Amino acid sequence: MQKESLKSLKSRMGKWAAWAAVCVIPALVAGCNGGTTGGGPFGNPVQNGTFNGAAANLGANRAGTLLIRTFSNNTINGTLTVAAPALVRSATSGNALVTLPVGTYSFTGTRTGSSFTGTGTIPGTTDTFTINGTLSTSTTGGSFTFTGTLNGETFEFGGTIAVFTGGGGGGGGNGSFTFSSNTSNANAGSFSALVGTGTNIAIGNARVLSATFASATSATNLRTVTLTISKGSSLSVGDTFPLVENEDPSAGQAVVIYTEGAPANKAWISNGGQVKITAIDGNNYTLQLTNATMKVAAFAGPGQTQQATGTFTLNGTGKALISPIVAP
């Protein structure tokens, strides 16, 4: 029974790897087979994920960069990064200006539905600030208000939350991948993912881990790297797997799928190279991809015609938050 169950598991996970790459992440950004409620294993985009935003003009065309992570237990954390001294209007002294210091304004807080509130300390001071607002979804933007007191002056400014960049809060993930030997029509620029998420399904002693790293600059400009690893026993640091051209890798093997578009109209699959587990920290797995040779895949996203051409080699490292699942 275990052998047949493992075969079924690998079949399901092989389909998941391709589906995650061509549908699930696009669903979070542009609504693929589920609209703004997401659907699929990552759930509603408003519930847990990573959000980007920008503060309104902070004087002299300066802006702050916002990152918010939401989690399934209704908590949040995040940062507002101010790269140059920012001028904001004082609410205490009328037309006076308050100069916000350069730094990373970290905050924590809670979420109720799409509304959130967080608090933190202004860098280099003991003064505090509050941030609250409404999170964006895959189809609508959000906004926030940032208030605080600095040296006795109260200030306030607002901004937008325009891009939903992926699901899976709870520890955070990221990835960086580079292209070489490129003869393809892929976007061969450096790939930096804000999020990395996936699953580790157990059936008996066997494991199938799938991790997807996503990078998006708009609803349609989406890139994903999905790695799927199959092993007949528990996964450990140092485990190394050869990459094969098979959506359903056998035990001891792995596969990489790279896609572009939402849904994906370009997809490539590995036919050589290796992936190694370099670190495991709780449910966070770090995976190292070495010399993954990529060719055009036999599939694309739902309703899409495959437009990928050529080959390339992919290298890089990604850290993903992996959800453990015990198969029935």
N, C-alpha and C positions, 0 to 999 in steps of 0.2 A: 504493500500500500504506500509506503513512504517513497519508493522509487517513482511510482505513477504520480503521486502528489507533487513531488519535486518537478517532474516534467510539466505538470499543469502550472505550477508556480512560475517556472521559467518562461513558459509561454505567455502567461499573463504579464509578467514583468517586462518581457521583450516588447510587448505591445505598449505597455506603460511608458517605456523609454522613448519610443517613437512618438507616442501621444503627448507626453510631457513636452517634448521638443517642438512639436508642430501645432499643439492645441492648447495645453494647459496654461503655459506662460502667456501666450497671446490672449487667452481668455481674461487674464488679470489686467492686461493693458488695453485691449480693444474689444473685449466681450466676445469670446469664441464659444459657441454652444452653451450659452448660459447668461449672456448679457451682463448687466452690472452686478448680478448676484454671484457671478463667478462660476459656480458649479465645480465638479471635479474634486480632487483630494485637497486642494488648498482652501476651499470654502470662499465665503464672501470677502472681496478685497477690503472692505471697510473693517473687517474683524481682526485680521492680523497680517502685517506686511510692513513694507518700507515705503515712506513717502518723501518726495522732494518738494522744496518750495523756495521762494525768494522773498526777502523783505522788500517793502516799498523803498523808494529812493531815500537813502540815509544821508543826503547832502553830497554835493559835488559828484553826483552820479554813482555814489558808492551803494553797494547792496550787500545784504547778508545772505548766506546760503543756509537753508534749513534742511535738516534731516530728522524725520520722526519715525520711530519704530513702534508698532503696536503689537500687543501680545494677546493670546487667547484668554488670559485671566483678567482682561480689561485694564491692564496697566500699560503705560507708555514710557519710553525714554527717548532722548534725542539731543541734538545740538543745533545752535545757531552760530555759525562761524562768521566773524567780522574780520575781514582781511586788512582793512585800513581804518584809521580813526573815523568814526561815524558821527555826524551831527544830527540830533533829533530835537524836536521842539519840547520845551519844558512846559508841563502843565501847572507848575507851581508859580513860575515867574513870568507868565504871559509869553512874550516874544523871545525870551532868553533861550539859548541853545545849550543842550547838554552834549558833551562829547563822550560817546561810548568808546571804551578802550578796545584795542585789538585783542582778539582771543576767541576761545571756544566757550560759548555759553551753554553748559550742559544742564539738562533738566530731567526730572522724572515726574510722573503723575498718573492720572487715571483716564479712562475712556468710558463714555456711556453712549452706545450706538455710534454715530459718526462724530459726536462732540467730544472734545478732550480738553484737559487742563493740566498744566505742569508748572513746577516751580524750580528755581535754581539760584545760584549766587553769581553775581557779576565778577568776571575774572579779575584777580588782584585786589578784591575788596571784600568787605563783609556785607555789602548791600545785596538785596535780593531782587528777583524779578518773577513775573508770572506770565505764562503764555497760555492762551486758550483759543479755541476756534473749532472749525469743522473740517474733517478729513475729506479728501477727494475720493472718488471711486474711479473705475476704469473708464467712465464716460463723462464725469462731471468734475469740475475743479473745486477746491476747498479754499479756505482763507484762515488767517490767524491774526490775533492782536497780541502785541508784546508790550507789557507795562512794567515799570520798575521805579526804584528810587536810587539815585546816585548822588552822594554828597549833599543830601537834603533836597535835591530837585527831583520831582516826579516827572516821568516822561512816558510817552506812549507812541507806538507806530504799528502799522499793519503790514500785511503781505499776503501772498497767494501760495496755495499748495496745488500745483498744476499737474504733476505727473505721479501716477501710481507706478512704482518700479518693481513690485513683486511681492509674493506672499512669504509667510514663514518667519515670523518674529520668534523671539525666545532664545537668544544667544547670538544670533547674527551670522551672516555668511558673506563671503566675497570671493572674487577670483580674478586672476590676471592671466591672459593667454596671448601668445604671439604667433604670427604666421611667417612661414618661410617657404622657399622653393615653390612659389605661387604661380600657377598657370591658369588659375580659375577666375571666375567673375565674382568671387566673394569679396566682401569688404575686408581687406587684409590689414586694416589699421589695428593698433593694439586694442585688445578687448579687456575692459575693466568692468567686472560685474559688481553691482551693489548688493546683490542677494544671491545666496546659494542655499537651496532647500532640496529635500528628497525623503526617501523612505528606505528602511532596512527591514525587509520582510523575512521572518523566520518560519521555517516549516521543519519540524524536527531539529536536526543539527545544522541543516543547510541555511544559507543566507543569500539573498539577492538585494544588493544595494543599488539604488538609482539616485543620482544627484544632478540637478539642473542649475546652471548658472545663467543669469539673464542680465542683459544690458540693453537699455532703451533710452532713446532721446526723444521719441514721440510715440504715438499710438501705433504707427506703422513701421517705424525704424527700430525693429527689435532684433536682437541677436541672442542665440542661446547655445550653450555647450552642455550636453547631457552625457554623463558617464554612467554606465551600468556594469556592475561587477557581480559575478556569480561564483559562489564558493560552497563546498560541501560541508563546511564547518564554520564556527564563529570567525568573524573578521578581527584581525590583529594589526598593530603597527608593524610595518615592514613587509606586509603582504604585497606581492608584485604579480601583476596579471598581464599576459600578452593581449594585445588588442586584435580583434577579429572583425571580419565583415559579416556580422550576423546580429540582427536585432534581438535574437534569443541566445545569448552566449551560453556555452556549456560550463559546468563547474570548472573553476580554475581559469576562466577566460573573462574578458571584458570587451565592451564596445563603446565607441564615442560617436555621437551624432551632433553635427553643427548645423544650425538653421539660421535663416534670415527672413524677416517679414512677419506679419501678424494678420491672418494665419501665414505660415511659412510657405513661400513660393520658391525657396531655394533650400536644399538639404544635401549634406554630405555625410558619409559614413566612413569609419575607420577600416583600413585593411592592413595595418601594421603598427608597430610601436608598443608601448606599455604604459600601464598606470600603476602607481604605488600608493599605498596608504602610509603617509608619513607621520600622522598624529591623530590620536583620538582623545578628545577632552569631553567627557560626558556624551552628549548626543551631537557634538561637533566633530566632524571628520575632515581632515585635510588630505587632499588627493593631489598627487603629482603626475602630470601627463608628460611623457617623454617621447619625442619623435613620432607622434601619431600621424601616419600618412592617411590622407583623406581623399576619397573619390566620390563622385556623384551617387547619391542614394537612389533607390528605386521608388521612393515615395516623396510626397510633399504634403503641405497642410490640407485641411478639409476644403474641397472644392477648388484647389489650386493645381495649376499645371506646373510641373517641375521645370524651373528655369536655370538651375545650376549647371555650370560647365567647369571642366578642368579639375585640377588636383592641387593640393597644398599640404604642408606639414604643420602640425599644431603642437605647441609646447606651452606649459604653464602650470600653475598651482591654484587650487581652489579650496576654500573652506566652506563647508555646507552644514546647516542644521538638519540633522537626519532624524525622522520620526520612526521609532521602532514599532513594528506591527507583527503580531503573531498570527499566522494564517490558520484558519480553521481546519 
